[in-house]
Amino acid sequence: QRTASGESYDMHGMTAAVPRALGIKFGERIRVRHLRTGKTVTLRVNDTMPHIWYNKGRLADVSYAAANKLGMIKEGIIWAEIQGISAL
């Protein structure tokens, strides 16, 4: 399956989808920190997420690999801090 950036989705890649409303461009990197555990990952943005999820308070969808490193596989949705760390 293709991402909005045109690349193939890789569940083992350290990637994220964010809403267009955040103004983050494809290729930019974000740092996501699980607020309960403190675990942190750095991800490359390669996709957008549906606007309806953003309206419900979701700020990012992460790949399976990122979710596993954050320790959120069982939880599914977590409270997290998201920080932009680089531009194109």
VMD Tcl script that draws the C-alpha trace (Angstrom):
set ca {
  {0.00 0.00 0.00}
  {1.26 3.48 -0.89}
  {1.62 6.35 1.55}
  {0.63 9.92 0.67}
  {4.30 10.63 -0.08}
  {4.23 7.94 -2.79}
  {6.45 5.38 -1.10}
  {5.35 1.89 -0.10}
  {4.23 1.54 3.51}
  {6.77 -0.42 5.57}
  {5.48 -1.56 8.95}
  {9.08 -2.19 10.00}
  {10.21 1.35 9.15}
  {10.38 4.10 11.74}
  {7.71 6.29 10.16}
  {4.61 8.29 11.05}
  {1.52 9.82 9.51}
  {0.41 13.25 10.72}
  {-2.51 15.51 9.85}
  {-1.88 18.15 7.20}
  {-3.16 20.75 9.67}
  {0.08 20.45 11.68}
  {2.07 21.79 8.73}
  {4.72 19.05 8.93}
  {6.10 18.12 5.52}
  {7.05 14.69 4.19}
  {10.62 13.82 5.14}
  {10.63 15.88 8.32}
  {11.49 14.08 11.54}
  {9.50 14.09 14.74}
  {10.27 12.82 18.22}
  {7.45 10.99 19.98}
  {7.60 10.39 23.74}
  {5.17 8.05 25.52}
  {4.12 10.16 28.52}
  {3.48 7.23 30.86}
  {6.68 5.26 30.21}
  {9.05 7.96 28.95}
  {10.06 5.82 25.95}
  {11.05 7.93 22.93}
  {11.40 7.28 19.19}
  {12.46 9.45 16.27}
  {10.29 9.03 13.18}
  {10.27 10.25 9.60}
  {6.93 11.62 8.39}
  {5.86 9.90 5.17}
  {2.06 9.96 5.26}
  {-0.98 11.98 6.24}
  {-3.81 10.79 8.43}
  {-7.55 11.32 7.98}
  {-8.78 14.75 9.11}
  {-11.54 13.17 11.24}
  {-8.92 11.56 13.54}
  {-7.23 14.93 14.06}
  {-10.60 16.41 15.03}
  {-10.85 13.71 17.69}
  {-7.46 14.67 19.16}
  {-5.11 12.23 17.45}
  {-1.88 13.88 16.36}
  {0.01 10.99 14.74}
  {-0.21 7.40 13.60}
  {3.01 5.45 13.94}
  {4.32 2.34 12.19}
  {4.24 -1.04 13.90}
  {8.00 -0.83 14.56}
  {7.59 2.56 16.23}
  {4.60 1.36 18.27}
  {6.62 -1.65 19.43}
  {9.57 0.53 20.54}
  {7.18 2.87 22.36}
  {5.64 -0.12 24.13}
  {2.14 0.70 22.91}
  {1.16 -2.42 20.93}
  {-1.41 -3.54 23.52}
  {-2.62 -0.01 24.31}
  {-3.14 1.07 20.72}
  {-3.57 4.75 21.59}
  {-1.35 6.58 24.07}
  {-0.85 10.04 25.50}
  {2.33 11.33 23.89}
  {4.43 14.42 23.39}
  {5.35 15.13 19.77}
  {8.21 17.43 18.87}
  {9.48 18.43 15.43}
  {13.25 17.97 15.26}
  {14.29 18.65 11.66}
  {13.19 20.13 8.38}
  {13.81 19.02 4.81}
}
mol new
graphics top color blue
foreach p $ca { graphics top sphere $p radius 0.5 }
foreach p [lrange $ca 0 end-1] q [lrange $ca 1 end] { graphics top cylinder $p $q radius 0.2 }
display resetview
